[in-house]
Amino acid sequence: MSDLAKADWSDSERVRSIATSYQQRYGEGFWEELTKLVTPIEINTVCDFGCGPGLFLQDAVQKLGATKVIGMDASTEMLAYAKNIALADLTNVQVDIIEIDFDIKRISLPSDSISFGFSGYMMHEVKKPLDFASQVYGTIKTAGGYAVFDFISGDREEFIRIMSDGHMSAEKARKRYPHMCKHSINDLEDILDAVGFSPITSIKLDPIRAIVFGIKKG
């Protein structure tokens, strides 16, 4: 992962900013499409690979019916927010928080233990996305699924416009585009296909973001 990204994750103001902007980044349109995509799978244990402040996992309990949630992230500060704020008040739900840098350590979850895996705005950060996805695949149960939600390449000017309407300056958005939008939808589909997920379904939410979902066949 880039040093710039890690610096963002370890900054307390950045953590609060990401938590505050969660509803903007994971709005009703996202949840409407994700809920449709995961209809074929039975969801109980959810792991967010790159969970940040943990708010997706909070929603996974409320919207997807998860009974166990696992948050994995490289940032101590992000995980502290997840544990002490976002996930602190969940009842009748098992919560596991794991600090891990996916570029340095291997995912150590048991094989076939996760019914639904998720990575939001994460795939562009890992140095070896194919290896990362392969590790995730090993943790997913047969007939379970994995969804990647990320920025996509193809429209730099629209990326700059949308991001500058939010929390990022146009200048920074222009500089960050090659890093944040390094994959196309086809790239993400190819990654999931290469490690064994099938079938794979994709939804383009807007000009700069997409969800790619794959199921682990028996």
C-alpha positions in Angstrom: 0.0 0.0 0.0 1.2 3.5 -0.6 2.8 5.6 2.1 0.3 8.4 1.4 -2.6 6.0 2.0 -1.1 4.8 5.3 -0.5 8.4 6.5 -4.2 9.1 5.9 -5.3 6.1 7.8 -3.2 6.9 10.9 -4.3 10.5 11.2 -7.1 10.9 13.7 -8.8 13.7 11.8 -8.7 11.6 8.6 -10.4 8.7 10.5 -13.2 11.0 11.7 -13.5 12.4 8.2 -13.9 9.0 6.7 -16.4 8.0 9.3 -18.4 11.2 8.7 -18.4 10.8 5.0 -19.6 7.1 5.2 -23.2 7.8 4.2 -22.0 9.8 1.2 -19.8 6.9 0.0 -22.2 4.1 0.9 -25.5 5.6 0.2 -28.9 4.2 -0.6 -28.0 3.4 -4.2 -25.0 1.3 -3.1 -27.1 -0.7 -0.6 -29.9 -1.2 -3.0 -27.6 -2.7 -5.6 -25.5 -4.7 -3.1 -28.6 -6.2 -1.5 -29.7 -7.5 -5.0 -26.3 -8.9 -5.8 -26.0 -10.9 -2.6 -29.6 -12.4 -2.8 -28.2 -15.8 -4.0 -26.1 -16.4 -0.8 -27.0 -17.1 2.8 -25.3 -14.5 5.0 -24.3 -15.1 8.6 -20.5 -14.4 9.0 -19.3 -11.2 7.2 -15.7 -10.1 6.9 -14.7 -6.6 5.7 -11.2 -6.9 4.3 -10.1 -3.3 4.8 -12.9 -2.3 7.2 -11.7 1.2 8.0 -13.9 2.7 10.8 -16.2 -0.4 10.7 -19.4 1.3 9.6 -20.0 -1.1 6.7 -20.1 -4.0 9.3 -22.6 -2.1 11.4 -24.8 -1.9 8.3 -24.1 -5.5 7.5 -25.8 -6.5 10.7 -28.8 -4.2 10.2 -29.3 -4.6 6.5 -27.9 -8.1 5.7 -28.7 -9.9 9.0 -25.1 -10.8 9.9 -24.7 -12.6 13.2 -20.9 -12.4 13.2 -18.7 -9.6 11.8 -14.9 -9.5 11.3 -13.1 -6.3 10.6 -9.6 -6.4 9.2 -7.5 -3.3 8.6 -3.9 -2.0 8.8 -4.7 1.1 10.8 -4.8 0.9 14.6 -6.7 4.2 14.7 -9.4 2.9 12.3 -9.8 -0.3 14.2 -10.1 1.6 17.5 -13.0 3.6 16.0 -14.6 0.4 14.8 -14.3 -1.3 18.1 -15.1 1.5 20.4 -17.7 3.5 18.4 -19.1 1.9 15.3 -19.5 -1.7 16.6 -19.6 -1.0 20.3 -23.4 -1.2 20.8 -24.2 -4.3 18.7 -26.1 -6.9 20.6 -26.3 -10.7 19.9 -23.5 -10.3 17.4 -20.0 -11.6 17.6 -17.4 -9.0 16.7 -13.7 -9.7 15.9 -11.2 -7.0 15.1 -7.9 -7.9 13.4 -5.0 -5.6 12.6 -3.3 -6.7 9.5 -1.3 -5.1 6.6 -2.3 -7.2 3.6 0.9 -6.3 1.8 3.0 -7.8 4.6 1.0 -10.5 6.3 -1.1 -13.4 5.0 -4.8 -13.6 5.9 -5.0 -16.1 8.7 -8.7 -16.7 8.9 -9.8 -20.4 8.8 -10.6 -21.8 5.3 -14.3 -21.8 4.3 -15.3 -19.7 7.3 -16.8 -16.5 5.8 -20.3 -16.5 4.1 -19.8 -13.0 2.7 -16.6 -11.1 2.2 -16.4 -7.4 1.3 -13.7 -4.9 0.3 -14.7 -1.2 -0.1 -12.3 1.2 -1.7 -9.6 -1.3 -0.9 -8.5 -3.2 -4.0 -6.7 -0.2 -5.5 -4.6 0.0 -2.3 -3.1 -3.5 -2.2 0.2 -4.1 -4.0 -0.7 -7.5 -5.3 -4.5 -7.6 -5.9 -4.5 -11.1 -7.4 -2.7 -12.6 -4.5 -5.0 -10.7 -2.1 -8.1 -11.9 -3.8 -6.8 -15.5 -3.8 -6.3 -15.3 0.0 -9.8 -13.9 0.4 -11.2 -16.7 -1.8 -9.7 -19.3 0.5 -11.7 -17.9 3.5 -15.1 -17.9 1.7 -17.5 -20.7 2.3 -18.7 -22.8 -0.6 -21.8 -21.0 -2.0 -20.7 -17.8 -0.2 -19.7 -14.6 -2.0 -17.2 -11.7 -2.2 -17.9 -8.2 -3.3 -15.4 -5.5 -4.3 -16.6 -1.9 -4.3 -14.0 0.5 -5.7 -13.2 3.4 -8.0 -12.9 2.5 -11.6 -10.8 3.9 -14.5 -12.1 5.5 -17.6 -13.2 9.0 -16.9 -10.6 11.1 -15.2 -12.5 14.4 -15.5 -15.6 13.0 -14.0 -13.5 11.6 -11.1 -12.1 15.0 -10.5 -15.5 16.7 -10.7 -17.2 14.2 -8.3 -14.3 14.1 -5.8 -13.9 17.9 -5.8 -17.7 18.2 -5.0 -16.9 16.2 -1.9 -14.0 16.2 0.5 -11.1 16.4 -2.0 -9.7 19.4 -3.9 -9.6 19.2 -7.7 -5.8 19.4 -7.6 -5.5 16.4 -5.2 -8.1 14.5 -7.1 -6.1 15.0 -10.3 -3.0 13.7 -8.7 -4.8 10.7 -7.0 -6.7 9.5 -10.1 -3.9 7.2 -11.4 -3.7 5.5 -8.0 -7.3 5.4 -7.0 -8.7 4.5 -10.4 -6.0 2.0 -11.5 -8.6 -0.8 -12.3 -11.4 -1.0 -14.8 -14.6 -3.0 -14.2 -13.1 -5.7 -16.5 -9.9 -5.7 -14.4 -11.8 -6.3 -11.2 -13.9 -9.0 -12.9 -10.7 -10.7 -14.2 -9.2 -10.7 -10.7 -12.2 -12.4 -9.2 -12.4 -14.8 -12.1 -8.7 -15.7 -12.0 -8.9 -16.9 -8.3 -12.0 -19.0 -8.9 -15.2 -16.9 -8.3 -18.0 -17.8 -10.6 -20.4 -16.5 -11.7 -19.4 -12.8 -11.5 -21.8 -9.9 -11.6 -21.0 -6.2 -11.9 -22.9 -3.0 -11.3 -21.6 0.4 -12.3 -23.1 2.8 -9.7 -21.8 6.0 -11.3 -19.1 7.0 -13.7 -16.3 6.4 -11.2 -17.5 3.5 -8.9 -18.6 -0.1 -9.4 -19.5 -3.2 -7.4 -18.1 -6.5 -8.6 -19.5 -9.7 -6.9 -18.5 -13.3 -7.2 -19.8 -16.5 -5.8 -17.6 -19.4 -4.7 -18.9 -22.6 -6.3 -18.5 -26.0 -4.8 
